[in-house]
Amino acid sequence: MKELLQKKSVKIALLLIVLLVVIGIVGINVRSAGPKREYNRHIEAAEKYLTELDYEQAIAEYTLALEIEPNSEEVLDALEQTYLTYAQTFVDAGDYEKAVSILEEGYSLLGEGASVKVELVEMHLDFAMQCAEERAYEKSLNQYDRLLELDGENEEVQIGMENCMEQYISSLLKEEKYDVIKELAQKYQDNEQVMEVLTSCLKAYIDTLMEEEKYDEIRELIALYEGIVPGIDFEEILKEIEAKEEEARLAEEARLAEEARLAEEARLAEEARLAEEARLAEEASTAQASSVTETEANASTQKYSDSEIPYFIRGADHKIFYWLWSDEEKQTYKEMWEQYWGYLTNWPYG
């Protein structure tokens, strides 16, 4: 009896073990079937949203599926294509900024190996060049900053950034926004290519100011950038300014001395002219006085006026009856003749 009970106990124990094993297997299958159904449901939902061109919802569903199966090539490929397609819709609309934002999100989710990165680099480049063309240089440089992080060895990125920086620095110099340039120099002091561009632009600008003799403005720039911008010998520039200012000072002194000399020569010439005029006026006055005196003297020695001398004497008209004259008349006419003609030669009246 006792042995029979023991055998029954063993059979019951074995049945219990088998039952537990069966329950465990069923439970495992149930648990594994649940996530798979959830995964498929998200995939189906994502594909439905894609047909409706609702890319945001499709990405959300694919992301949930990826959380269930992180290594699913199916989901990774689908997400990559969805991000690229979604970004392209904004590129077609001309909204590069939104397209870049979408690809940045995809790159953050999918990681370094995804082809999204290649497209992201291209998108940043296109956006950077568009901003530069629109003279939105600061926004363009922000794109290049990100590009340096993504693909710093890319030659196209480096050249594009240098061109953008050159245009930006040139515009800032024209607008005399020197503080902004200083901030750029401090920000990119470890970027050799950028600093070479900045130095070149600043040196050319200083050369232009030197030609225009704007020395105070150059001193202002030197005070602002000394110790920040390498490659420019500011001390040598200051010496050159001092030499040019000394040269200008000496030239100005020579000019003023020449003006003074010419003014003195003009003054002396004017004095000489006035003296000559005074001398000539004195001579004229003396001559006039002498003439008046002589005229008066002559007038005082003439016994008869011209109106008193008859025509026959002034015209030497001999057809007159001079034999009818009295002795007194003859003497009078003879004196008139001598006075008028100045001599008695050829006195025709006897």
Residue pairs with C-beta under 8 A, 6 or more apart in sequence:
35 68
38 68
39 65
39 68
39 69
39 72
42 61
42 62
42 64
42 65
42 68
43 61
43 62
43 65
43 74
43 75
43 78
45 57
45 61
46 57
46 58
46 59
46 61
46 62
46 65
46 78
46 82
47 58
49 55
49 57
49 58
49 61
50 58
50 82
55 82
55 85
55 86
55 89
56 86
58 82
59 79
59 82
59 83
59 86
62 75
62 78
62 79
62 82
63 79
63 109
65 72
65 75
66 72
66 75
66 76
66 79
69 75
76 110
76 114
79 106
79 109
79 110
80 106
80 110
80 114
80 115
80 116
83 102
83 103
83 105
83 106
83 110
83 116
84 103
84 106
84 115
84 116
84 119
86 102
87 99
87 100
87 102
87 103
87 106
87 119
87 123
88 99
90 96
90 98
90 99
90 102
91 99
91 123
91 126
96 123
96 126
96 127
96 130
97 127
99 123
99 127
100 120
100 123
100 124
100 127
100 143
103 116
103 119
103 120
103 123
104 120
106 114
106 116
106 120
107 114
107 116
107 117
107 120
110 116
117 150
120 150
121 147
121 150
121 151
121 154
121 157
124 143
124 144
124 146
124 147
124 150
125 143
125 147
125 156
125 157
125 160
127 143
128 140
128 141
128 143
128 144
128 147
128 160
128 161
128 164
129 140
129 160
131 137
131 139
131 140
131 143
132 140
132 160
132 163
132 164
132 167
135 167
135 171
137 164
137 167
137 168
137 171
138 168
140 164
140 168
141 161
141 164
141 165
141 168
144 157
144 160
144 161
144 164
147 154
147 157
147 161
148 157
148 161
148 191
151 157
158 193
161 193
161 194
162 193
162 194
162 197
165 184
165 188
165 194
165 197
165 198
166 197
166 200
166 201
168 184
169 181
169 184
169 197
169 198
169 201
169 202
170 201
172 178
172 180
172 181
173 181
173 201
173 202
173 205
178 220
178 221
178 224
179 224
181 198
181 202
181 225
182 224
182 225
182 228
184 194
184 198
185 195
185 198
185 225
185 228
185 229
186 228
188 194
188 195
188 198
189 195
189 228
195 229
195 230
195 231
196 231
198 229
199 229
199 230
199 231
199 232
202 221
202 225
202 229
202 232
203 231
203 232
205 221
206 218
206 221
206 232
206 237
209 215
209 217
209 218
209 221
210 218
210 237
210 240
210 241
210 244
213 244
213 248
215 241
215 244
215 245
218 237
218 241
219 238
219 241
222 234
222 237
222 238
225 232
225 234
226 234
302 339
303 335
303 339
304 335
304 336
304 339
306 314
306 340
308 336
309 336
309 339
309 340
310 333
310 336
311 317
312 318
312 320
313 333
313 336
313 337
313 340
314 340
316 348
318 348
318 349
322 330
322 333
322 348
322 349
322 350
323 350
325 333
325 349
330 349
330 350
333 349
334 344
334 347
334 349
337 344
337 347
337 349
338 344
